Amino acid sequence: MNQISAYKTFSLFFTFIFLWSTGFITTKIGLGYMLPFQLLFFRYLTAFLILFTLYFVLKLPKLTRKEVLHQFITGIFFSAGIAGMFLSIKNGFSPGLTSLIMGIQPILTAVIGFMIFQEKMTLKQILGMIVGFISITFILVSPHSKNHAFLLVGFLFNLLGLFSFTIGTIYQKKMGSNHHPVCALFWQFFVSVILFSILGLSLYGHLMVHFDIKSVSIIIWQGLVINIFSWALLIHLLKKYSATTVASLLLIVPALTTLESWIVFDQNITLLTSIAIFTTILGVYLVVKPSKKKKSQMALTQ
């Protein structure tokens, strides 16, 4: 029985990590058929229409105007985050390096919490922060960085995505996130559809793309599998396991994404990239790993 339970847990963890990592890979593939804000528009439109159906089928309670406003603000930050990630890959950043920088979010969250909200940081977390920033240095001195356009455009868009996701996560946490996931995502995706349609029309003059089996597959994968199924799986994991366990799973995503990039796009895995992956995993691990005191407090509350 224990073996079956262990197998189910492993399968659940692996499914989540794999699906989460494919978001970066399918973005690079999709940007070969569509412009960034076209792909983002159809991705979020697909997800929104699914949630629109679920919202009424499940007969979920309506949010107040103030609660909707909070979800709108969260959605704006998350939209900026995903746009930054897309534009980073569009401007030459590989999916592996993009996921690597996005994986530093727990470190940045701890830094912002310390600087703005005066949240305490342990010596271990400070060490993790330093190690995390060292990993960025390895990325910047990698062979890719010899291209100044890559450095100035792709990297800056990646930082935009990182900061936007981090601020959105902190805002959602501070303003309360006890709503039903479908209710929250419904309004967040709604504002994303509006924003990406405005940006797409403003920059390209239209949102229409050539629909074929490849482009439709990418849109469905990102809209249904990534935006709906992966998020539902993440919420399930957070309910069943500790936040530290889930955060530890996310540490594996950059390494898996880099491996997938090597398989799908034949991108070289350099020594510096390998060091950057290792230092990022170590840095985030030090930040998210609870202290012995915190562990004992958690044990007492169980």
N, C-alpha and C positions, 0 to 999 in steps of 0.2 A: 504493500500500500504506500509505504514511504517512497519507494522507487518510482511509482506512478506519479506521486505528488511532485517529486523532484523533477521528473521528466516534463510534467505540465508547466512547472515554474520556469524551467530552462527554455521550453518552447515559447512561453509567453514573453520572456525577456528577449530572446533572440528575434522573435517577430517584431517586437517594438523597435529594437536597435536597427534591424535591417530596413524596416519601412521608413524610419526617421532619416536614415542615411540616404535613402533613394531620393529624398526631396532635393538634395543638392545635385545628384546625378541627372535626374529628369529635368531639372532647371536648365542645365547646360545643353541637354538634347533639345528641349523645347525652344530654347532661344535660337536654335538653328532654323526654326520654322516660323517663329513669331517674334515680334518686337517685345521688349520687357513688359510694357504696360498693357499690351494686348493679351499676353499670356496670363498676367496677373488678373486682368479683368475677367476673362473667361474662367479662370481657376476659382475665383471667389464668387462669381455668379453661379457656377455649378454647385459650390458648397452652400451658398445662401438659399438656393431653390430647394435643396434637400432639407435644410434646417427649417425653411418656411413650411414645408409639408409636415415635418415632425412637430413643429411648434403647435399646430392646430390639431393634429392627430392625437397628440399626448394631452391636449387641453391644459397647457401649462399656464400658470398665473401671469398676469401682466405686470411689468415693472412700472414703478412710478417714474415721473418725468426726471426726477433727480437721479434715479438709478440708471435710466436710459442714457442720460448725459454722461455719467461716469463710464458706461460701456462705450459710448461714442469716443470719449477721450482716450480710453484704452485702445480702442480700435484704430485710432489715428496713429498712436505710437507704434502699434504692431504693424500697421500698414507701411509706415516709414521704415520699419525694421526689415520686413520682407522685401521691400523695394530696394533697399540698400544692398541686400544680399544678391538679388537678381542683377542689379547694375554692376556689382562687383564682378560677378562671373561673366557678364557681358563684356566687361572691359579687361578681361584677361586673367583674372584670378581663377585658379583651378578650384573645382568643387572641394577637394581635400583641404586646401589652405583656407578656403572660405569657412568650412565647417570648423576648422581648427581655431580660427579667431572668434567665431560665434560661440565656441565652447568655453571661452574665457569669461562668459557672462557671470557665473557665480562669483568670480574674483572681483569683477567690476561692481557687482551688487554689494559685496562686502565693503568695498572702498567707498561707494556712495553712501551706504548706510552709516559708515564711520564719519564721513565728512559732513553730511547734511543732517542726519538724524541722531548723531552722537552715539551710535550703537557701538558696543565694545568689540574690539578685535583682539584675539589672542595672539601670542607670539607665533604660534603655528600658522595662523591665518595670514599674518604679515609675511612670513617666510613663503607661504604659498603664493601670495600676491607678487612677490619679487621673482619667484621662479616663473610665474605666468608671463610676466613682462619680459623675462629673458627669452622665453619661447618666441615672442613677437620679434625680438632682435634676430633670432635665427631665421625667421621668415624673411625679414628685410634684407639679410645678407645672402639669401639663397640665390641661385642663378637667375630665377625669374625677375628678381629685383633690379637686374642690370638694365631692364627696360624702364626708363623713367616714367613713361606713360602708365605702365603697370603700377609703379610705385605710387604715383600721385593720384591717379583716378581710381583704379581698382581697390587699392588699400583704403583710401578715404571713404569710398562707398561702403566698404566692409565695416569700417569703424562707425559709420552712420547707422548701419544695420545693428551693430552690437550695442551702441548707446541707446538707440530707440527701443529695442527689445528689452533692454535692462530697465530703462525708465518706465516703460509700459508695465513690466512685471511688478516693479516696486509700487507704482501708482495703483495697480489692481489690488495688490496686497494691502496697502494702506487704506484704501477706500472701501475695502470689504469685497469678498468674492464668494459669498455664501449662496449665490443664486444657482438655480439649476443650470448645468453647463450649456444646454440647448438655448436657454434664455439669453445667457451672456454672449455666446458665440453668434447667435442670431443677429444681435444689434452690432456686434463688432464686425461681422462679415458684411452687414448692410452698409456701414460707413465705408468699408474697404471697396465695395462695388462702386459706390458713388465717387470716391477719390480716384480710383484707377480709371474709371470711365472719363472723368474730367481731364486727367493727365494724358490719357491716350488720345482723346479728341483734340486736345490743345497741341500736343507735340506731333501727332501723325495725321491729324485731320479726319481720321476714321478708326474704327476698331475691327473692321472686317479682316479675316484671315482666310487663307486657302485651307478649307477643311478636307483632310484626307485621313486615312486610317492612323497615320503617325501622329498628326497634330491632335486629333480627337482623343487618341489613347493617352497622350501626355496630359491633356486637359482633364480627362476623367481620372487619371491616376493622381494628379495633384489635387483636384477638387474633392474627389471622393475618398481616396486612400489616405492621402497626407492630411488634408484639412479636416476630414470627418473621422475616419477610422483610427488614424494614428493619435489624434487628440483624444478620442474616446478611450483608446488603450492607455494613454498617458494618465488620464483621470482615474481609470480603473486601477492602475498600478499605484497611484498616489493614495488611493483609498485602502488598498490591500497591503501595501508595504510602506516603509518609512521614506520620508523625503530624501534622506541620505542615500538609501538604496537606489532610488530612481536617479538621483543626481550622479551616482557612481556609474549607472548604466550609460548615461549620456557621455561619459568619459571615453567610451569605446567608439562613439560615432565618428570622430575625425579619422581614427585609424582605419575603420571599415570603409569610410568614404574614400580615403586615399587608395585603399586596395581596389575598390570598385572603379576608381578613375584609371588605375593602371590596367585593369581588365577591359574596360569599355573604351577608353580613349587612348590607351597605350602611353600614359604619362609616366615619366620616370619617377621613381621614388629615390631621391638623393639622400645622402647621409645627413645633411642639414635638415631636410624635411623630417627624417626619422627622429633626430634629436629634438626638433620642435614639437613633434607629437608626444614624445616621452615627457618633455618638460611641462607641456600643457596638462597632460594627464596627472602628473605629480603635483603641479601647482593647484589645480582645481580640487584634487583629492585632499590636499592639506586644508583647503578652505571649507569644504563641505563635510569633512569627517568630524563628527562630534567629539568633544573632549571627554575625558574619563568622568569628570564631574557631571557633564550633561547626560552621559550614558546612565550614571547611577540615578539621576533624577527621573529619566525616562523609565527606568526599571521600577522605581517606586510608584509611578503613576499607572503602571499596567496592572 
